[in-house]
Amino acid sequence: MKKLQSPLYRKVRCLCRAKTILIIAILLLSVTAKAQEATLVVVGNATGVPVDIKLAELKSIMMGEKQRWKNGNRIIIALMKTNTLLGKNTSSRIYDMTGDQLNKYWLALVFQGKAQAPTFFNSTSDLESFVAQTPGAIGIVDKAVTDGEVRSILVNGQKTF
């Protein structure tokens, strides 16, 4: 025979299940937020790109405000597409924008003739290959590189930020 459960017991049991689900949801959200706070690494072509830059200078470069290196070479920006996790992190941390806002920002700059649009990539390996083959190129990835034609650029003396 089935035991009859009191209404109070059923309510307590239901509340316990709800708390468990809430705790699991909070843990999943915190893991997701932590994953989105991945470190960023600036990479540049071994020719003409400085070894160390200040964060303010990096932001000026990435905003299209500074367009030439000290040696006169044109700065070529390489970014991950804004629909990738790395692209979203870059949009947020460098530009303080969403991916859509970043795309609109660059579209406006290009149509106003103020800057050349970045080249966007689906994979970090494609981005790194582009940077390796393009003098003056700079990009953002999620880990340090070891390719001879591409070097990690220190930002405020740090390898990652």
Contact map, one row per residue, 1 for C-alpha under 8 A:
11100000000000000000000000000000000000000000000000000000000000000000000000000000000000000000000000000000000000000000000000000000000000000000000000000000000000000
11110000000000000000000000000000000000000000000000000000000000000000000000000000000000000000000000000000000000000000000000000000000000000000000000000000000000000
11111000000000000000000000000000000000000000000000000000000000000000000000000000000000000000000000000000000000000000000000000000000000000000000000000000000000000
01111100000000000000000000000000000000000000000000000000000000000000000000000000000000000000000000000000000000000000000000000000000000000000000000000000000000000
00111110110000000000000000000000000000000000000000000000000000000000000000000000000000000000000000000000000000000000000000000000000000000000000000000000000000000
00011111110000000000000000000000000000000000000000000000000000000000000000000000000000000000000000000000000000000000000000000000000000000000000000000000000000000
00001111111000000000000000000000000000000000000000000000000000000000000000000000000000000000000000000000000000000000000000000000000000000000000000000000000000000
00000111111100000000000000000000000000000000000000000000000000000000000000000000000000000000000000000000000000000000000000000000000000000000000000000000000000000
00001111111110000000000000000000000000000000000000000000000000000000000000000000000000000000000000000000000000000000000000000000000000000000000000000000000000000
00001111111111000000000000000000000000000000000000000000000000000000000000000000000000000000000000000000000000000000000000000000000000000000000000000000000000000
00000011111111100000000000000000000000000000000000000000000000000000000000000000000000000000000000000000000000000000000000000000000000000000000000000000000000000
00000001111111110000000000000000000000000000000000000000000000000000000000000000000000000000000000000000000000000000000000000000000000000000000000000000000000000
00000000111111111000000000000000000000000000000000000000000000000000000000000000000000000000000000000000000000000000000000000000000000000000000000000000000000000
00000000011111111100000000000000000000000000000000000000000000000000000000000000000000000000000000000000000000000000000000000000000000000000000000000000000000000
00000000001111111110000000000000000000000000000000000000000000000000000000000000000000000000000000000000000000000000000000000000000000000000000000000000000000000
00000000000111111111000000000000000000000000000000000000000000000000000000000000000000000000000000000000000000000000000000000000000000000000000000000000000000000
00000000000011111111100000000000000000000000000000000000000000000000000000000000000000000000000000000000000000000000000000000000000000000000000000000000000000000
00000000000001111111110000000000000000000000000000000000000000000000000000000000000000000000000000000000000000000000000000000000000000000000000000000000000000000
00000000000000111111111000000000000000000000000000000000000000000000000000000000000000000000000000000000000000000000000000000000000000000000000000000000000000000
00000000000000011111111100000000000000000000000000000000000000000000000000000000000000000000000000000000000000000000000000000000000000000000000000000000000000000
00000000000000001111111110000000000000000000000000000000000000000000000000000000000000000000000000000000000000000000000000000000000000000000000000000000000000000
00000000000000000111111111000000000000000000000000000000000000000000000000000000000000000000000000000000000000000000000000000000000000000000000000000000000000000
00000000000000000011111111100000000000000000000000000000000000000000000000000000000000000000000000000000000000000000000000000000000000000000000000000000000000000
00000000000000000001111111110000000000000000000000000000000000000000000000000000000000000000000000000000000000000000000000000000000000000000000000000000000000000
00000000000000000000111111111000000000000000000000000000000000000000000000000000000000000000000000000000000000000000000000000000000000000000000000000000000000000
00000000000000000000011111111100000000000000000000000000000000000000000000000000000000000000000000000000000000000000000000000000000000000000000000000000000000000
00000000000000000000001111111110000000000000000000000000000000000000000000000000000000000000000000000000000000000000000000000000000000000000000000000000000000000
00000000000000000000000111111111000000000000000000000000000000000000000000000000000000000000000000000000000000000000000000000000000000000000000000000000000000000
00000000000000000000000011111111100000000000000000000000000000000000000000000000000000000000000000000000000000000000000000000000000000000000000000000000000000000
00000000000000000000000001111111110000000000000000000000000000000000000000000000000000000000000000000000000000000000000000000000000000000000000000000000000000000
00000000000000000000000000111111111000000000000000000000000000000000000000000000000000000000000000000000000000000000000000000000000000000000000000000000000000000
00000000000000000000000000011111111100000000000000000000000000000000000000000000000000000000000000000000000000000000000000000000000000000000000000000000000000000
00000000000000000000000000001111111110000000000000000000000000000000000000000000000000000000000000000000000000000000000000000000000000000000000000000000000000000
00000000000000000000000000000111111111000000000000000000000000000000000000000000000000000000000000000000000000000000000000000000000000000000000000000000000000000
00000000000000000000000000000011111111000000000000000000000000000000000000000000000000000000000000000000000000000000000000000000000000000000000000000000000000000
00000000000000000000000000000001111111000000000000000000000000000000000000000000000010001000000000000000000000000000000000000000000000000000000000000000000000000
00000000000000000000000000000000111111100000000000000000000000000000000000000000000000001000000000000000000000000000000000000000000000000000000000000000000000000
00000000000000000000000000000000011111110000000000000000000000000000000000000000000000001000000000000000000000000000000000000000000000000000010000000000000000000
00000000000000000000000000000000000011111000000000000000000000000000000000000000000000000000000000000000000000000000000000000000000000000000011000000000000000011
00000000000000000000000000000000000001111100000000000000000000000000000000000000000000000100000000000000000000000000000000000000000000000001111000000000000000011
00000000000000000000000000000000000000111110000000000000000000000000000000000000000000000000000000000000000000000000000000000000000000000001111100000001100000111
00000000000000000000000000000000000000011111000000000000000000000000000000000000000000000000000000000000000000000000000000000000000000000111100000000001111000110
00000000000000000000000000000000000000001111100000000000000000000000000000000000000000000000000000000000000000000000000000000001001000000111100110000111100000000
00000000000000000000000000000000000000000111110010000000000000000000000000000000000000000000000000000000000000000000000000000000001100011110000000000111100000000
00000000000000000000000000000000000000000011111110000000000000000000000000000000000000000000000000000000000000000000000000000000001111111100000000001110000000000
00000000000000000000000000000000000000000001111110000000000000000000000000000000000000000000000000000000000000000000000000000000000100100000000000011110000000000
00000000000000000000000000000000000000000000111110000000000000000000000000000000000000000000000000000000000000000000000000000000000000110000000000001000000000000
00000000000000000000000000000000000000000000111111000000000000000000101010000000000000000000000000000000000000000000000000000000000000110000000000000000000000000
00000000000000000000000000000000000000000001111111100000000000000000100000000000000000000000000000000000000000000000000000000000000000011100000000000000000000000
00000000000000000000000000000000000000000000000111111000000000000000000000000000000000000000000000000000000000000000000000000000000000000000000000000000100000000
00000000000000000000000000000000000000000000000011111000000000000000000000000000000000000000000000000000000000000000000000000000000000000000000000000011110000000
00000000000000000000000000000000000000000000000001111100000000000000000000000000000000000000000000000000000000000000000000000000000000000000000000000000111110000
00000000000000000000000000000000000000000000000001111110110000000000000000000000000000000000000000000000000000000000000000000000000000000000000000000000111110000
00000000000000000000000000000000000000000000000000011111110000000000000000000000000000000000000000000000000000000000000000000000000000000000000000000000001110000
00000000000000000000000000000000000000000000000000001111111000000000000000000000000000000000000000000000000000000000000000000000000000000000000000000000001100000
00000000000000000000000000000000000000000000000000000111111100000000000000000000000000000000000000000000000000000000000000000000000000000000000000000000000000000
00000000000000000000000000000000000000000000000000001111111110000100000000000000000000000000000000000000000000000000000000000000000000000000000000000000000000000
00000000000000000000000000000000000000000000000000001111111111000000000000000000000000000000000000000000000000000000000000000000000000000000000000000000001000000
00000000000000000000000000000000000000000000000000000011111111100000000000000000000000000000011000000000000000000000000000000000000000000000000000000000000000000
00000000000000000000000000000000000000000000000000000001111111111100000000000000000000000000000000000000000000000000000000000000000000000000000000000000000000000
00000000000000000000000000000000000000000000000000000000111111111110000000100000000000000000000000000000000000000000000000000000000000000000000000000000000000000
00000000000000000000000000000000000000000000000000000000011111111100000000001000000000000000011000000000000000000000000000000000000000000000000000000000000000000
00000000000000000000000000000000000000000000000000000000001111111100000000000000000000000000001000000000000000000000000000000000000000000000000000000000000000000
00000000000000000000000000000000000000000000000000000000000111111110000000000000000000000000000000000000000000000111000000000000000000000000000000000000000000000
00000000000000000000000000000000000000000000000000000000000111111110000000000000000000000000000000000000000000000010000000000000000000000000000000000000000000000
00000000000000000000000000000000000000000000000000000000100111111111000000100000000000000000000000000000000000000000000000000000000000000000000000000000000000000
00000000000000000000000000000000000000000000000000000000000010011111100001100000000000000000000000000000000000000010000000000000000000000000000000000000000000000
00000000000000000000000000000000000000000000000000000000000000000111111111100000000000000000000000000000000000000000000000000000000000000000000000000000000000000
00000000000000000000000000000000000000000000000110000000000000000011111111100000000000000000000000000000000000000000000000000000000000010000000000000000000000000
00000000000000000000000000000000000000000000000000000000000000000001111110000000000000000000000000000000000000000000000000000000000000000000000000000000000000000
00000000000000000000000000000000000000000000000100000000000000000001111110000000000000000000000000000000000000000000000000000000000000000000000000000000000000000
00000000000000000000000000000000000000000000000000000000000000000001111111000000000000000000000000000000000000000000000000000000000000000000000000000000000000000
00000000000000000000000000000000000000000000000100000000000000000001111111100000000000000000000000000000000000000000000000000000000000110000000000000000000000000
00000000000000000000000000000000000000000000000000000000000000000011100111110000000000000000000000000000000000000000000000000000000000010000000000000000000000000
00000000000000000000000000000000000000000000000000000000000010000111100011111000000000000000000000000000000000000000000000000000000000011100000000000000000000000
00000000000000000000000000000000000000000000000000000000000000000000000001111100000000000000000000000000000000000000010000000000000001011100000000000000000000000
00000000000000000000000000000000000000000000000000000000000001000000000000111110000000000000000000000000000000000000111000000000000000001110000000000000000000000
00000000000000000000000000000000000000000000000000000000000000000000000000011111000000000000000000000000000000000000011110000010011000001111000000000000000000000
00000000000000000000000000000000000000000000000000000000000000000000000000001111100000100000000000000000000000000000011110000010000000000011000000000000000000000
00000000000000000000000000000000000000000000000000000000000000000000000000000111110101100000000000000000000000000000000111110010000000000001100000000000000000000
00000000000000000000000000000000000000000000000000000000000000000000000000000011111100100000000000000000000000000000000111000000000000000000000000000000000000000
00000000000000000000000000000000000000000000000000000000000000000000000000000001111111110010000000110110000000000000000000000000000000000000000000000000000000000
00000000000000000000000000000000000000000000000000000000000000000000000000000000111110110000000000100000000000000000000000000000000000000000000000000000000000000
00000000000000000000000000000000000000000000000000000000000000000000000000000001111111110000000000000000000000000000000001000000000000000000000000000000000000000
00000000000000000000000000000000000100000000000000000000000000000000000000000000011111111000000000000000000000000000000000000000000000000000000000000000000000000
00000000000000000000000000000000000000000000000000000000000000000000000000000001010111111100000000000000000000000000000000000000000000000000110000000000000000000
00000000000000000000000000000000000000000000000000000000000000000000000000000011111111111110000000100000000000000000000000000000000000000000000000000000000000000
00000000000000000000000000000000000000000000000000000000000000000000000000000000011111111111000001100000000000000000000000000000000000000000000000000000000000000
00000000000000000000000000000000000111000000000000000000000000000000000000000000000011111111100000000000000000000000000000000000000000000000000000000000000000000
00000000000000000000000000000000000000010000000000000000000000000000000000000000000001111111111000000000000000000000000000000000000000000001000000000000000000000
00000000000000000000000000000000000000000000000000000000000000000000000000000000010000111111111111100100000000000000000000000000000000000000000000000000000000000
00000000000000000000000000000000000000000000000000000000000000000000000000000000000000011111111111100000000000000000000000000000000000000000000000000000000000000
00000000000000000000000000000000000000000000000000000000000000000000000000000000000000001111111110000000000000000000000000000000000000000000000000000000000000000
00000000000000000000000000000000000000000000000000000000001001000000000000000000000000000111111100000000000000000000000000000000000000000000000000000000000000000
00000000000000000000000000000000000000000000000000000000001001100000000000000000000000000111111110000100000000000000000000000000000000000000000000000000000000000
00000000000000000000000000000000000000000000000000000000000000000000000000000000000000000011111111000000000000000000000000000000000000000000000000000000000000000
00000000000000000000000000000000000000000000000000000000000000000000000000000000000000000011101111111100000000000000000000000000000000000000000000000000000000000
00000000000000000000000000000000000000000000000000000000000000000000000000000000000000010011000111111100000000000000000000000000000000000000000000000000000000000
00000000000000000000000000000000000000000000000000000000000000000000000000000000011000110011000011111110000000000000000000000000000000000000000000000000000000000
00000000000000000000000000000000000000000000000000000000000000000000000000000000010000000000000011111111000000000000000000000000000000000000000000000000000000000
00000000000000000000000000000000000000000000000000000000000000000000000000000000000000000000000011111111100000000000000000000000000000000000000000000000000000000
00000000000000000000000000000000000000000000000000000000000000000000000000000000010000000010001011111111110000000000000000000000000000000000000000000000000000000
00000000000000000000000000000000000000000000000000000000000000000000000000000000010000000000000000111111111000000000000000000000000000000000000000000000000000000
00000000000000000000000000000000000000000000000000000000000000000000000000000000000000000000000000011111111100000000000000000000000000000000000000000000000000000
00000000000000000000000000000000000000000000000000000000000000000000000000000000000000000000000000001111111110000000000000000000000000000000000000000000000000000
00000000000000000000000000000000000000000000000000000000000000000000000000000000000000000000000000000111111111000000110000000000000000000000000000000000000000000
00000000000000000000000000000000000000000000000000000000000000000000000000000000000000000000000000000011111111100000100000000000000000000000000000000000000000000
00000000000000000000000000000000000000000000000000000000000000000000000000000000000000000000000000000001111111110000000000000000000000000000000000000000000000000
00000000000000000000000000000000000000000000000000000000000000000000000000000000000000000000000000000000111111111111100000000000000000000000000000000000000000000
00000000000000000000000000000000000000000000000000000000000000000000000000000000000000000000000000000000011111111111100000000000000000000000000000000000000000000
00000000000000000000000000000000000000000000000000000000000000000000000000000000000000000000000000000000001111111100000000000000000000000000000000000000000000000
00000000000000000000000000000000000000000000000000000000000000000000000000000000000000000000000000000000000111111110000000000000000000000000000000000000000000000
00000000000000000000000000000000000000000000000000000000000000000000000000000000000000000000000000000000000011111111000000000000000000000000000000000000000000000
00000000000000000000000000000000000000000000000000000000000000010000000000000000000000000000000000000000000011111111000000000000000000000000000000000000000000000
00000000000000000000000000000000000000000000000000000000000000011010000000000000000000000000000000000000000011011111100000000000000000000000000000000000000000000
00000000000000000000000000000000000000000000000000000000000000010000000000000000000000000000000000000000000011001111110000000000000000000000000000000000000000000
00000000000000000000000000000000000000000000000000000000000000000000000000001000000000000000000000000000011011000011111000000000000000000000000000000000000000000
00000000000000000000000000000000000000000000000000000000000000000000000000011110000000000000000000000000010000000001111100000000000000000000000000000000000000000
00000000000000000000000000000000000000000000000000000000000000000000000000001110000000000000000000000000000000000000111110000000000000000000000000000000000000000
00000000000000000000000000000000000000000000000000000000000000000000000000000111100000000000000000000000000000000000011111000010000000000000000000000000000000000
00000000000000000000000000000000000000000000000000000000000000000000000000000111100000000000000000000000000000000000001111110110000000000000000000000000000000000
00000000000000000000000000000000000000000000000000000000000000000000000000000001100100000000000000000000000000000000000111110100000000000000000000000000000000000
00000000000000000000000000000000000000000000000000000000000000000000000000000001000000000000000000000000000000000000000011111110000000000000000000000000000000000
00000000000000000000000000000000000000000000000000000000000000000000000000000001000000000000000000000000000000000000000011111111000000000000100000000000000000000
00000000000000000000000000000000000000000000000000000000000000000000000000000000000000000000000000000000000000000000000000111111100000000000000000000000000000000
00000000000000000000000000000000000000000000000000000000000000000000000000000000000000000000000000000000000000000000000011111111110000000000000000000000000000000
00000000000000000000000000000000000000000000000000000000000000000000000000000111000000000000000000000000000000000000000110111111111000000010000000000000000000000
00000000000000000000000000000000000000000010000000000000000000000000000000000000000000000000000000000000000000000000000000011111111100000010000000000100000000000
00000000000000000000000000000000000000000000000000000000000000000000000000000000000000000000000000000000000000000000000000001111111110000000000000000000000000000
00000000000000000000000000000000000000000000000000000000000000000000000000000100000000000000000000000000000000000000000000000111111111001000000000000000000000000
00000000000000000000000000000000000000000011100000000000000000000000000000000100000000000000000000000000000000000000000000000011111111101110000000000100000000000
00000000000000000000000000000000000000000001110000000000000000000000000000000000000000000000000000000000000000000000000000000001111111101000000000001100000000000
00000000000000000000000000000000000000000000100000000000000000000000000000000000000000000000000000000000000000000000000000000000111111100000000000001000000000000
00000000000000000000000000000000000000000000100000000000000000000000000000010000000000000000000000000000000000000000000000000000011111111000000000000000000000000
00000000000000000000000000000000000000000000111100000000000000000000000010000000000000000000000000000000000000000000000000000000001111111000000000000000000000000
00000000000000000000000000000000000000000001101110000000000000000000100011110000000000000000000000000000000000000000000000000000000001111100000000000000000000000
00000000000000000000000000000000000000000001100010000000000000000000000000111100000000000000000000000000000000000000000000000000011101111110000000000000000000000
00000000000000000000000000000000000000000111100010000000000000000000000000111100000000000000000000000000000000000000000000000000001000011111000000000000000000000
00000000000000000000000000000000000000000111000000000000000000000000000000001110000000000000000000000000000000000000000000000011001000001111100000000000000000000
00000000000000000000000000000000000000011110000000000000000000000000000000000111000000000100000000000000000000000000000000000000000000000111110000000000000000000
00000000000000000000000000000000000000011110000000000000000000000000000000000001000001000000000000000000000000000000000000010000000000000011111100000000000000000
00000000000000000000000000000000000001111000000000000000000000000000000000000000000001000000000000000000000000000000000000000000000000000001111100000000000000000
00000000000000000000000000000000000000111000000000000000000000000000000000000000000000000000000000000000000000000000000000000000000000000000111110000000000000000
00000000000000000000000000000000000000001010000000000000000000000000000000000000000000000000000000000000000000000000000000000000000000000000111111000001000000100
00000000000000000000000000000000000000000010000000000000000000000000000000000000000000000000000000000000000000000000000000000000000000000000001111100111000000000
00000000000000000000000000000000000000000000000000000000000000000000000000000000000000000000000000000000000000000000000000000000000000000000000111110110000000000
00000000000000000000000000000000000000000000000000000000000000000000000000000000000000000000000000000000000000000000000000000000000000000000000011111110000000000
00000000000000000000000000000000000000000000010000000000000000000000000000000000000000000000000000000000000000000000000000000000000000000000000001111110000000000
00000000000000000000000000000000000000000000111000000000000000000000000000000000000000000000000000000000000000000000000000000000000110000000000000111110000000000
00000000000000000000000000000000000000000011110000000000000000000000000000000000000000000000000000000000000000000000000000000001001100000000000011111111000000000
00000000000000000000000000000000000000000011110000100000000000000000000000000000000000000000000000000000000000000000000000000000000000000000000011111111100000000
00000000000000000000000000000000000000001111000000100000000000000000000000000000000000000000000000000000000000000000000000000000000000000000000110000111110000100
00000000000000000000000000000000000000001111000001111000000000000000000000000000000000000000000000000000000000000000000000000000000000000000000000000011111000100
00000000000000000000000000000000000000000100000000111000000000000000000000000000000000000000000000000000000000000000000000000000000000000000000000000001111111110
00000000000000000000000000000000000000000100000000011110010000000000000000000000000000000000000000000000000000000000000000000000000000000000000000000000111111111
00000000000000000000000000000000000000000000000000011110000000000000000000000000000000000000000000000000000000000000000000000000000000000000000000000000011111000
00000000000000000000000000000000000000000000000000011100000000000000000000000000000000000000000000000000000000000000000000000000000000000000000000000000011111100
00000000000000000000000000000000000000000000000000000000000000000000000000000000000000000000000000000000000000000000000000000000000000000000000000000000011111111
00000000000000000000000000000000000000001100000000000000000000000000000000000000000000000000000000000000000000000000000000000000000000000000000100000001111011111
00000000000000000000000000000000000000111100000000000000000000000000000000000000000000000000000000000000000000000000000000000000000000000000000000000000011001111
00000000000000000000000000000000000000111000000000000000000000000000000000000000000000000000000000000000000000000000000000000000000000000000000000000000001001111
